[in-house]
C-alpha cells in the first residue's frame, strides 16, 4: 500500500489545456511506403515506432512521471509536455532525442520541430489543437534534412533556463536557404556521452544506407543529414 501511495505522489495532474511544449514529427515518404510495401510491413514498422515512443517517454525526471505523452496518426508523431516547467522541457527534449536516435537507427526518415504555447490535449475526448502544434507543423515543413529544430518561442525558453543538454545550434538547410536554429541532437551523438563513439559510427552508417533506396532530389535530405551528424560527431 505504501509503494502504491508513493508512486501516486509522483504522478502529475494532466490538465486538458495548458501552456506546454509540442513536437510535431513527420515520417517522410510514408505514402510511397504504403504504396510499395506490404501492409503488414508498414504495421510492423509503426508498432516499432510506437514502442520507441513509449520507451523514450517513460523516463521519470526528478522523481516525477507522466511529464510527456505521445500520439501517432498515420505518418505523424506528436509529443506533448505536461506544462511549461523546466522538468517538462527536460523531459520532452530527452524523449525526442532518444526517439530520433531510434528512428535514424532503423533507417526511418523524418523531420520535426518543437514549439511552445497554449495547447489543448483532451486525452479522454481526443481533442487536440493549439498554436504550438500549427507552428511546429509549419516549421518542419520547411526543413531540408532529417532533424528536429526548435521554434523561436522554445529557443527563448532554452536561453532563459540556460538549458544545454542535447541541444546544438546549426546552420540548418531549409527549402529556401539556410538559417541558424537550435536543434535536438540524437541521443548517442551527444558530446558528453564519451561511451557513444561506436554508436555514432553506427548511426552514420544507417543514414548512409538510406541512399540504396533513394535517388534524385530526395538524396539531398540524406546528404544534408550526414553533414549535420558529422558536424556534431564526438
Backbone torsions as a table, in degrees:
resi	resn	phi	psi	omega
1	UNK	NA	-40.3	179.7
2	UNK	-64.6	-39.5	179.7
3	UNK	-63.0	-41.4	179.9
4	UNK	-64.9	-41.6	179.3
5	UNK	-64.3	-42.5	-179.2
6	UNK	-65.8	-34.1	178.0
7	UNK	-67.9	-41.7	178.8
8	UNK	-64.3	-30.7	-178.9
9	UNK	-65.5	-27.0	-178.5
10	UNK	-90.6	-8.4	178.2
11	UNK	-74.8	137.5	-178.5
12	UNK	-98.5	146.8	178.7
13	UNK	-75.3	127.1	-178.3
14	UNK	-95.9	102.2	177.3
15	UNK	-82.5	138.7	-178.9
16	UNK	-56.3	-43.3	-178.8
17	UNK	-117.5	127.9	-179.9
18	UNK	-161.1	163.2	170.7
19	UNK	-79.7	116.9	-172.5
20	UNK	-146.5	165.0	175.7
21	UNK	-85.1	141.4	179.4
22	UNK	-134.6	128.7	175.9
23	UNK	-114.9	124.9	175.3
24	UNK	-107.6	124.8	179.6
25	UNK	-122.0	128.3	178.7
26	UNK	-104.5	125.9	172.6
27	UNK	-81.7	114.4	-172.6
28	UNK	-79.3	148.2	177.6
29	UNK	71.4	19.9	-174.7
30	UNK	-65.7	-37.8	179.7
31	UNK	-62.0	-41.5	178.8
32	UNK	-67.5	-36.3	177.2
33	UNK	-60.6	-45.7	-178.9
34	UNK	-63.6	-36.3	-176.6
35	UNK	-76.8	-28.1	-172.2
36	UNK	-110.9	-18.2	-178.3
37	UNK	-105.7	162.8	176.1
38	UNK	-66.0	144.2	179.1
39	UNK	-57.7	-38.7	-179.7
40	UNK	-64.9	-33.5	178.7
41	UNK	-68.4	-40.3	177.5
42	UNK	-64.1	-41.9	179.2
43	UNK	-61.7	-42.7	179.4
44	UNK	-63.7	-39.4	178.5
45	UNK	-64.5	-43.4	-179.4
46	UNK	-67.2	-36.0	175.0
47	UNK	-60.9	-40.0	179.5
48	UNK	-65.9	-42.1	179.2
49	UNK	-62.7	-45.5	178.9
50	UNK	-61.5	-38.0	177.2
51	UNK	-62.0	-41.3	177.3
52	UNK	-64.8	-40.0	178.5
53	UNK	-58.8	-48.4	-178.2
54	UNK	-64.2	-39.9	-179.5
55	UNK	-63.7	-46.5	-174.9
56	UNK	-77.1	-21.6	-179.2
57	UNK	-95.5	0.8	-175.1
58	UNK	-91.8	-4.3	-177.6
59	UNK	-71.9	135.9	177.4
60	UNK	-91.1	140.3	178.9
61	UNK	-115.3	121.7	-178.6
62	UNK	52.5	41.6	177.0
63	UNK	77.2	7.0	-177.6
64	UNK	-109.5	136.0	-179.9
65	UNK	-111.6	174.0	173.1
66	UNK	63.7	37.8	-179.1
67	UNK	-90.1	-20.0	176.1
68	UNK	-137.6	151.3	174.2
69	UNK	-133.9	154.0	179.8
70	UNK	-129.3	150.5	172.9
71	UNK	-133.1	149.2	177.6
72	UNK	-127.7	128.5	176.2
73	UNK	-138.1	115.7	-178.7
74	UNK	53.7	-115.0	-176.0
75	UNK	-99.6	17.1	-176.3
76	UNK	-118.7	136.0	172.7
77	UNK	-117.3	128.8	179.7
78	UNK	-125.3	129.1	-179.9
79	UNK	-114.7	129.2	-178.4
80	UNK	-119.9	142.9	174.6
81	UNK	-97.7	161.8	178.9
82	UNK	-61.7	-45.3	-177.1
83	UNK	-157.8	-156.7	-178.6
84	UNK	-107.2	21.7	-179.0
85	UNK	-73.2	165.5	178.0
86	UNK	-64.5	-33.9	176.9
87	UNK	-65.2	-38.7	177.8
88	UNK	-68.5	-38.7	176.9
89	UNK	-61.2	-47.7	178.5
90	UNK	-59.2	-45.1	-175.7
91	UNK	-66.0	-45.0	-176.6
92	UNK	-71.2	-35.8	178.9
93	UNK	-66.6	-45.1	179.3
94	UNK	-67.3	-36.9	176.6
95	UNK	-61.9	-48.5	-179.0
96	UNK	-68.1	-37.5	177.7
97	UNK	-60.0	-46.3	178.8
98	UNK	-67.0	-39.6	-178.7
99	UNK	-65.4	-43.5	-179.4
100	UNK	-68.1	-33.8	174.0
101	UNK	-58.5	-45.7	-178.6
102	UNK	-67.1	-40.5	-180.0
103	UNK	-62.8	-47.6	179.5
104	UNK	-64.9	-37.7	179.2
105	UNK	-61.5	-31.7	179.5
106	UNK	-88.2	-0.8	-178.7
107	UNK	72.9	27.8	180.0
108	UNK	-98.7	112.8	-178.0
109	UNK	-75.0	143.4	-177.4
110	UNK	-154.9	166.9	166.5
111	UNK	-153.5	149.7	-174.8
112	UNK	-160.8	174.9	-179.8
113	UNK	-152.8	155.1	177.8
114	UNK	-120.4	134.6	176.1
115	UNK	-131.4	176.8	178.5
116	UNK	-141.3	146.6	178.6
117	UNK	162.9	-173.5	178.5
118	UNK	-69.9	124.5	-175.8
119	UNK	-140.3	132.8	174.9
120	UNK	-98.1	123.1	174.3
121	UNK	-128.3	83.0	178.6
122	UNK	-86.0	97.2	-172.5
123	UNK	-66.2	-35.2	-178.0
124	UNK	-72.7	-36.9	-177.1
125	UNK	-99.9	-0.7	-179.5
126	UNK	55.7	46.8	177.0
127	UNK	-108.9	118.8	-178.1
128	UNK	-133.2	118.7	175.2
129	UNK	-163.4	156.5	178.0
130	UNK	158.8	158.6	-178.5
131	UNK	-60.8	-39.6	-179.6
132	UNK	-62.5	-30.7	176.5
133	UNK	-66.2	-41.8	178.5
134	UNK	-66.3	-45.1	-179.7
135	UNK	-60.8	-42.3	-179.5
136	UNK	-66.0	-42.2	-179.8
137	UNK	-63.3	-47.1	-178.0
138	UNK	-63.6	-42.4	-178.1
139	UNK	-65.9	-43.7	-179.1
140	UNK	-67.4	-26.3	177.7
141	UNK	-61.4	-29.1	-177.3
142	UNK	-82.3	-17.7	-173.5
143	UNK	-64.5	147.0	178.3
144	UNK	-127.0	34.6	171.5
145	UNK	-157.8	167.0	-180.0
146	UNK	-84.7	101.4	-177.5
147	UNK	-170.8	178.3	179.1
148	UNK	-123.1	123.0	178.4
149	UNK	-111.0	157.8	179.9
150	UNK	-101.2	132.5	173.6
151	UNK	-64.8	153.4	-179.6
152	UNK	-53.6	-33.8	179.6
153	UNK	-63.9	-32.6	178.5
154	UNK	-80.9	-36.6	176.2
155	UNK	-56.6	-38.0	177.5
156	UNK	-60.9	-43.1	179.0
157	UNK	-67.1	-38.3	179.1
158	UNK	-60.0	-47.8	-178.4
159	UNK	-69.1	-38.1	179.8
160	UNK	-63.0	-38.5	-178.2
161	UNK	-94.2	2.3	-179.1
162	UNK	52.5	45.1	-176.6
163	UNK	-88.5	134.5	-175.5
164	UNK	-129.2	-21.0	-173.6
165	UNK	-64.4	131.0	175.8
166	UNK	60.9	21.8	180.0
167	UNK	-120.9	134.2	172.9
168	UNK	-144.2	147.7	177.8
169	UNK	-91.0	139.2	-175.4
170	UNK	-146.8	146.3	176.3
171	UNK	-79.7	85.6	-168.7
172	UNK	-74.5	138.8	173.7
173	UNK	-79.6	125.3	174.4
174	UNK	-115.9	170.3	-176.5
175	UNK	-63.4	-23.1	-179.1
176	UNK	-121.4	34.9	177.8
177	UNK	127.0	-166.3	-179.1
178	UNK	-121.9	150.8	174.3
179	UNK	-157.1	151.1	-179.1
180	UNK	-73.7	128.2	175.6
181	UNK	-141.0	151.4	168.8
182	UNK	-73.0	140.3	-179.9
183	UNK	-128.3	159.2	175.4
184	UNK	-96.6	122.9	-177.4
185	UNK	-80.8	133.5	172.0
186	UNK	-53.3	140.7	-165.0
187	UNK	-52.1	-44.9	-174.8
188	UNK	-84.4	0.8	173.6
189	UNK	-93.2	-3.5	-175.1
190	UNK	-66.9	132.1	-171.2
191	UNK	-62.4	-25.1	-176.8
192	UNK	-83.6	-9.0	-180.0
193	UNK	-93.7	88.4	-174.8
194	UNK	-66.5	-20.6	-179.3
195	UNK	-84.0	-0.3	-171.9
196	UNK	-91.7	-0.7	-173.7
197	UNK	-55.8	-49.0	177.5
198	UNK	-60.0	-34.0	-179.4
199	UNK	-74.9	-26.5	172.7
200	UNK	-59.7	-47.8	-179.8
201	UNK	-61.6	-40.0	-180.0
202	UNK	-64.4	-38.4	-179.5
203	UNK	-67.0	-43.4	177.5
204	UNK	-61.0	-39.9	178.7
205	UNK	-63.7	-39.1	179.3
206	UNK	-62.5	-41.9	179.6
207	UNK	-67.3	-42.6	-179.5
208	UNK	-62.8	-32.4	179.6
209	UNK	-65.7	-22.1	178.8
210	UNK	-60.7	-22.5	-179.8
211	UNK	-65.4	-24.8	-178.0
212	UNK	-65.5	-23.6	-179.1
213	UNK	-115.9	15.4	-177.1
214	UNK	-136.1	139.1	177.0
215	UNK	-139.3	166.5	174.5
216	UNK	69.5	-142.7	-172.2
217	UNK	-61.0	-31.4	-177.3
218	UNK	-66.0	-21.0	179.0
219	UNK	-67.6	-18.3	177.1
220	UNK	-60.4	-38.8	177.9
221	UNK	-59.3	-44.8	-177.9
222	UNK	-66.5	-46.7	179.2
223	UNK	-59.4	-42.1	179.9
224	UNK	-66.1	-37.1	179.7
225	UNK	-68.2	-41.1	178.2
226	UNK	-61.4	-42.9	177.9
227	UNK	-61.7	-41.1	179.2
228	UNK	-63.7	-48.2	-177.9
229	UNK	-65.1	-38.7	178.9
230	UNK	-66.8	-30.3	-179.8
231	UNK	-71.3	-25.3	-178.5
232	UNK	-107.7	5.5	-176.8
233	UNK	-66.6	143.7	179.3
234	UNK	-62.7	NA	NA
